[in-house]
Amino acid sequence: MPRQKRIHGCLLRPRGHPYSVLLAYPPQLNPEGTETYFALVNARRPVDAVGMAQTMAADANFNEWEDEDDPEAARLKCAGLFAPLLLIDGHHYDLLVYP
């Protein structure tokens, strides 16, 4: 069993189950189709893990999608454009690759 973390005597438990998610960037941000976004998330269900990863990807790239009229709607629209390619059970740090 993995060692659990404590801060000020309180036991910390991540919410949900760990997942690793690989997303493809939308064509608007990735004309060559080779760019991906990899996220490590904790979620209750696999579908929630994909949604969390899409939101993280949108937040990381939001400056590309800012809309003066409704920035929150633009961010949500951006999140939905990241296509899921792979969902793996657990956090796979060994798959993180930085150029």
Sequence and secondary structure as in RCSB ss.txt:
>XXXX:A:sequence
MPRQKRIHGCLLRPRGHPYSVLLAYPPQLNPEGTETYFALVNARRPVDAVGMAQTMAADANFNEWEDEDDPEAAR
LKCAGLFAPLLLIDGHHYDLLVYP
>XXXX:A:secstr
    EEETTEEE  SSEEEEEEEE  TTT TTS  EEEEEEEESSHHHHHHHHHHHHHHHTGGGT  SS HHHHH
HHHHHHSEEEEEEES  GGG    
